[in-house]
Amino acid sequence: MLSAKIILEELKKQEITHIVGLPDNGSRLLFELLWETPEIEVIQVSREGEAFAIAAGLYLGGKNPALLIQNTGFLESGDAFRGTVHNMRIPILLLIGYRGYKTLIPGTLRVDSVATFLEPTLKAWNIPYSILTDDKEVEQISIAMLKAFNTSMPTAVLLVGETT
């Protein structure tokens, strides 16, 4: 399980100034903590594609934003990703909820096809990523941030399961 508190503390260590995103069941507790955290401003969007443009503007304005969205919304927002943070080479952290991850386990009845599309899409779009499954791996956030800034490109950390 992933602890929202541990993820929040790592985001603070990375000096994230804004979280731009759309709450979902998996990220609900993390958003609730973020709303109570004065160091990080939360900007909610109505569609995930909006998040990329807003984050790009924040970065160009000298801020250090990150996105917090679900994989379904990430897939829906491909052109917004391409036209902003990718083409503009903005080093931004994408925290993507990995809905359906457990349906990929061999022998499990597939009930959510979005999981089968996420990693191939990240690879096709040349987005480096790691998968965060429990609190012991939270340093993946700092590794992804470093990679983003070293390459001047977005990187992703896939969040498996609901935060607790």
C-alpha positions in Angstrom: 0.0 0.0 0.0 1.0 3.6 -0.6 0.8 6.1 2.2 -0.5 9.5 1.1 1.5 11.0 4.0 4.8 9.5 2.8 4.2 10.6 -0.8 3.3 14.1 0.4 6.5 14.3 2.5 8.5 13.3 -0.6 6.8 16.0 -2.7 7.7 18.6 -0.1 11.4 17.4 -0.2 11.3 17.9 -3.9 10.1 21.5 -3.3 6.9 20.9 -5.4 5.0 24.2 -5.4 1.8 23.1 -7.2 -0.1 19.9 -7.8 -2.2 20.1 -10.9 -4.7 17.4 -11.4 -8.1 15.7 -11.1 -8.9 13.7 -8.0 -10.1 10.1 -8.4 -10.7 7.2 -6.0 -7.0 6.2 -6.0 -5.7 9.7 -5.2 -8.5 10.9 -3.0 -6.6 10.7 0.3 -3.5 12.3 -1.2 -5.6 15.2 -2.5 -7.2 15.6 0.9 -3.8 16.0 2.5 -2.6 18.3 -0.2 -5.6 20.6 0.3 -4.5 21.0 3.9 -0.9 21.6 3.0 -0.1 25.3 2.7 3.3 24.7 1.0 1.8 23.1 -2.0 -1.0 24.7 -3.9 -3.6 22.4 -5.6 -5.1 23.4 -8.9 -7.9 21.1 -9.9 -8.9 20.8 -13.6 -12.0 19.5 -15.2 -10.1 17.5 -17.9 -6.6 16.1 -17.6 -5.5 17.7 -20.8 -5.8 21.1 -19.1 -3.3 20.0 -16.4 -0.5 19.9 -18.9 -1.0 23.5 -20.1 -1.4 24.8 -16.6 1.7 23.0 -15.4 3.7 24.3 -18.4 2.6 27.9 -17.5 3.5 27.4 -13.9 7.0 26.1 -14.8 7.6 28.9 -17.2 6.6 31.3 -14.4 9.3 29.9 -12.2 7.3 27.4 -10.2 7.9 23.6 -9.6 4.6 21.9 -10.4 3.8 18.2 -10.7 0.7 16.5 -12.2 -1.5 14.0 -10.3 -3.8 12.2 -12.7 -5.2 8.8 -13.4 -4.1 6.6 -16.4 -7.4 7.0 -18.1 -7.1 10.8 -18.1 -3.5 10.6 -19.1 -4.4 8.5 -22.2 -7.2 11.0 -23.0 -4.8 13.9 -22.9 -2.2 12.8 -25.4 -2.3 15.8 -27.6 -2.2 18.2 -24.7 0.9 16.3 -23.4 2.6 16.4 -26.8 1.8 20.1 -27.5 3.0 21.4 -24.1 5.3 19.7 -21.7 6.8 17.4 -24.4 7.4 19.8 -27.2 8.4 22.6 -24.8 10.8 20.2 -23.0 9.5 20.9 -19.6 11.0 18.8 -16.8 7.9 17.9 -14.9 6.9 15.0 -12.7 3.8 13.1 -13.8 2.2 11.1 -10.9 -0.1 8.7 -12.7 -2.6 6.5 -10.9 -2.3 3.0 -12.4 -5.9 1.9 -12.4 -6.3 -1.8 -13.3 -2.7 -2.7 -12.5 -3.8 -5.8 -10.5 -5.7 -7.1 -13.5 -2.3 -7.6 -15.3 -1.4 -10.4 -12.9 -1.3 -13.7 -14.8 -4.4 -15.8 -14.2 -6.5 -12.7 -13.1 -9.7 -12.0 -14.9 -9.2 -8.8 -16.9 -11.8 -6.3 -15.9 -10.0 -3.0 -16.8 -8.4 -2.7 -20.2 -6.8 0.7 -19.5 -3.9 -1.1 -17.6 -2.9 -2.9 -20.8 -2.4 0.5 -22.7 -0.6 2.5 -20.1 3.0 1.2 -20.2 3.1 0.7 -24.0 1.8 4.3 -24.4 4.5 5.6 -22.1 7.1 3.7 -24.1 5.8 4.9 -27.4 5.8 8.5 -26.2 9.3 8.1 -24.8 8.3 8.9 -21.2 10.7 7.3 -18.7 8.7 5.8 -15.8 8.9 3.7 -12.7 6.2 1.9 -10.8 5.6 2.8 -7.1 3.9 -0.1 -5.3 4.7 0.6 -1.6 6.2 3.2 0.7 9.7 1.6 0.6 10.0 2.7 -3.0 9.1 6.4 -2.4 12.6 7.5 -3.5 11.4 6.8 -7.0 9.8 10.3 -6.9 13.2 12.0 -6.3 14.9 9.8 -8.9 12.2 10.8 -11.4 12.6 14.5 -10.6 16.3 14.3 -11.1 15.9 12.5 -14.4 13.3 15.1 -15.5 15.7 18.0 -14.8 18.8 16.2 -16.2 16.9 15.5 -19.5 14.7 18.6 -19.6 11.7 16.2 -20.3 8.7 14.9 -18.3 9.1 11.7 -16.3 6.4 9.6 -14.7 5.9 7.6 -11.5 3.0 5.2 -11.7 1.1 4.9 -8.4 -0.3 1.4 -7.9 -3.5 1.2 -5.8 -5.3 3.6 -3.6 -3.3 5.8 -1.2 -4.1 5.2 2.4 
